[in-house]
Amino acid sequence: MITINLLPVELRRAGTPSRSLLYVVGAGIILIMLAGFAYAYLHFKVSALDSRVREKARTVASLEERAAEVDALEEDMRDYKERERAIIEIKTKRILWSRKLDEFARLTPASIWLTRMEMRKYSQDEYTWEKGKVQTGGFLEIRCYASGRGVTNVTRFRRALTGVTAYWRDFLDPGVSPSDFFSDFMDISKPAWEAVKLAGFREESNVKSRIRLELKPLYAPPGESGGAAAARA
């Protein structure tokens, strides 16, 4: 069979699609497909990143909560340390005068009898902290008699009052020095006595003496760390 196309040549070309149009359509389809793939990829990446962001946000929230707990614990620790420091300061600096009197009575031998005992503790307003001068916290002054003509009994009494602290105070840190009667004092007056006769006593010849013990300062100097220390009751 023979087919004859009776259409004019112009009409035949118009009805046939051009190659350029096919290329354009193909390129458009390819671009649409690439755009779809790119959108799908980016959507997956954004979803993954969003999930990671939410996870990190939960982690940050958890860490912030733990940090708040740590801050609270540190605040409690500082508070307890401050209380502990205050308790230690009161315990180490406070003078128990009832115990001190018991120690004094124990150290006083039978050969010594007291005629006067004065204790003076300076208030914070009485501290002068003059340059070149030693500031004391007060004093304990003892006036007494010792039986016998010699000064042996007075010397022994002074030695009993100062104990080992007076001997070691130039070699040891005060914080580690032994705790005894003299540990709350910083100095003792120079030996001074007077021979007297007391009529009617078993031994008329006796020695009159005056002993002064200088109390350690109960307050810190102005400008020192921590300011004025708590007074020893």
SELO-863422 format. One line per 2 residues: number of its first residue (from 1); their letters; for each residue x, y, z negated of C-alpha. Coordinates in steps of 0.2 Angstrom, whole numbers, always signed. Layout:
N
NUM) a) X/Y/Z ~ ...
This chain:
233
1) mi) +0/+0/+0 ~ +6/+17/+4
3) ti) +2/+32/-7 ~ +2/+49/+0
5) nl) +3/+65/-11 ~ -7/+77/-2
7) lp) -4/+92/-14 ~ +7/+106/-9
9) ve) +25/+106/-14 ~ +22/+121/-26
11) lr) +9/+112/-35 ~ +19/+96/-37
13) ra) +33/+106/-46 ~ +21/+115/-58
15) gt) +13/+99/-64 ~ +30/+91/-69
17) ps) +38/+96/-86 ~ +55/+104/-85
19) rs) +70/+97/-94 ~ +73/+114/-103
21) ll) +56/+112/-112 ~ +60/+94/-117
23) yv) +77/+100/-124 ~ +68/+113/-134
25) vg) +55/+102/-141 ~ +68/+88/-145
27) ag) +79/+101/-154 ~ +64/+107/-163
29) ii) +59/+90/-169 ~ +77/+87/-175
31) li) +77/+103/-184 ~ +61/+99/-193
33) ml) +67/+82/-198 ~ +84/+90/-204
35) ag) +74/+103/-214 ~ +63/+89/-222
37) fa) +78/+79/-227 ~ +87/+95/-234
39) ya) +71/+99/-243 ~ +69/+82/-250
41) yl) +88/+82/-255 ~ +87/+99/-263
43) hf) +71/+94/-272 ~ +79/+79/-279
45) kv) +94/+89/-285 ~ +84/+102/-292
47) sa) +73/+89/-302 ~ +89/+81/-308
49) ld) +97/+98/-313 ~ +80/+103/-322
51) sr) +80/+86/-331 ~ +98/+89/-337
53) vr) +94/+107/-342 ~ +80/+100/-353
55) ek) +91/+87/-360 ~ +105/+100/-364
57) ar) +91/+112/-371 ~ +86/+98/-383
59) tv) +104/+94/-387 ~ +107/+113/-391
61) as) +91/+114/-402 ~ +97/+98/-411
63) le) +114/+106/-414 ~ +107/+122/-419
65) er) +97/+113/-432 ~ +112/+104/-438
67) aa) +122/+120/-438 ~ +108/+128/-449
69) ev) +109/+113/-461 ~ +128/+115/-462
71) da) +127/+133/-465 ~ +115/+130/-479
73) le) +126/+116/-486 ~ +141/+128/-485
75) ed) +131/+142/-494 ~ +127/+129/-508
77) mr) +145/+124/-509 ~ +151/+142/-511
79) dy) +137/+145/-524 ~ +143/+129/-534
81) ke) +161/+134/-532 ~ +157/+151/-538
83) re) +148/+144/-553 ~ +162/+131/-556
85) ra) +175/+146/-555 ~ +165/+156/-568
87) ii) +163/+141/-579 ~ +182/+137/-578
89) ei) +186/+155/-581 ~ +175/+156/-596
91) kt) +182/+140/-603 ~ +200/+144/-600
93) kr) +199/+163/-606 ~ +186/+162/-620
95) il) +193/+161/-637 ~ +184/+151/-650
97) ws) +188/+160/-666 ~ +180/+147/-677
99) rk) +193/+134/-670 ~ +206/+147/-671
101) ld) +203/+150/-689 ~ +203/+131/-693
103) ef) +220/+130/-684 ~ +226/+145/-694
105) ar) +221/+137/-710 ~ +230/+121/-705
107) lt) +246/+130/-701 ~ +246/+140/-717
109) pa) +257/+131/-731 ~ +253/+131/-749
111) si) +268/+142/-752 ~ +259/+156/-742
113) wl) +244/+166/-749 ~ +235/+180/-739
115) tr) +231/+197/-745 ~ +224/+204/-729
117) me) +219/+198/-712 ~ +213/+210/-698
119) mr) +207/+205/-681 ~ +205/+218/-668
121) ky) +199/+215/-650 ~ +200/+230/-638
123) sq) +185/+234/-627 ~ +188/+237/-609
125) de) +187/+255/-611 ~ +202/+255/-623
127) yt) +213/+247/-609 ~ +225/+261/-603
129) we) +237/+250/-592 ~ +250/+264/-593
131) kg) +265/+261/-581 ~ +280/+254/-590
133) kv) +270/+249/-605 ~ +263/+232/-610
135) qt) +244/+231/-611 ~ +238/+220/-625
137) gg) +220/+214/-628 ~ +221/+217/-647
139) fl) +230/+211/-662 ~ +229/+199/-677
141) ei) +238/+207/-692 ~ +242/+196/-707
143) rc) +248/+202/-724 ~ +254/+189/-736
145) ya) +266/+184/-749 ~ +278/+169/-750
147) sg) +283/+161/-766 ~ +302/+161/-770
149) rg) +316/+173/-768 ~ +322/+167/-750
151) vt) +313/+170/-734 ~ +313/+152/-729
153) nv) +294/+150/-732 ~ +290/+166/-722
155) tr) +301/+160/-708 ~ +293/+143/-708
157) fr) +276/+151/-707 ~ +280/+162/-693
159) ra) +287/+147/-683 ~ +272/+137/-687
161) lt) +261/+151/-680 ~ +271/+153/-664
163) gv) +273/+134/-661 ~ +281/+129/-645
165) ta) +273/+142/-634 ~ +284/+156/-640
167) yw) +300/+146/-636 ~ +294/+140/-619
169) rd) +285/+156/-613 ~ +300/+162/-604
171) fl) +302/+146/-594 ~ +284/+139/-591
173) dp) +270/+146/-581 ~ +257/+152/-594
175) gv) +244/+142/-584 ~ +253/+125/-589
177) sp) +260/+130/-606 ~ +254/+120/-621
179) sd) +238/+124/-629 ~ +241/+129/-647
181) ff) +237/+143/-660 ~ +249/+155/-651
183) sd) +243/+151/-633 ~ +230/+166/-634
185) fm) +243/+178/-640 ~ +258/+186/-630
187) di) +270/+192/-644 ~ +273/+192/-663
189) sk) +281/+206/-673 ~ +299/+206/-678
191) pa) +303/+198/-694 ~ +300/+210/-708
193) we) +299/+206/-727 ~ +301/+214/-744
195) av) +307/+206/-760 ~ +295/+209/-774
197) kl) +292/+203/-792 ~ +274/+198/-797
199) ag) +272/+198/-816 ~ +262/+183/-823
201) fr) +265/+172/-808 ~ +273/+155/-809
203) ee) +287/+162/-799 ~ +289/+181/-802
205) sn) +301/+183/-787 ~ +292/+183/-771
207) vk) +293/+189/-753 ~ +280/+201/-746
209) sr) +278/+201/-727 ~ +267/+208/-713
211) ir) +265/+198/-697 ~ +256/+205/-682
213) le) +251/+195/-667 ~ +247/+203/-650
215) lk) +232/+196/-641 ~ +233/+193/-622
217) pl) +223/+206/-611 ~ +206/+200/-609
219) ya) +203/+210/-593 ~ +212/+211/-577
221) pp) +221/+227/-572 ~ +211/+239/-560
223) ge) +214/+234/-542 ~ +218/+216/-545
225) sg) +209/+203/-535 ~ +192/+199/-543
227) ga) +192/+216/-552 ~ +189/+215/-571
229) aa) +189/+198/-578 ~ +176/+192/-589
231) ar) +179/+195/-607 ~ +183/+181/-619
233) a) +170/+180/-632
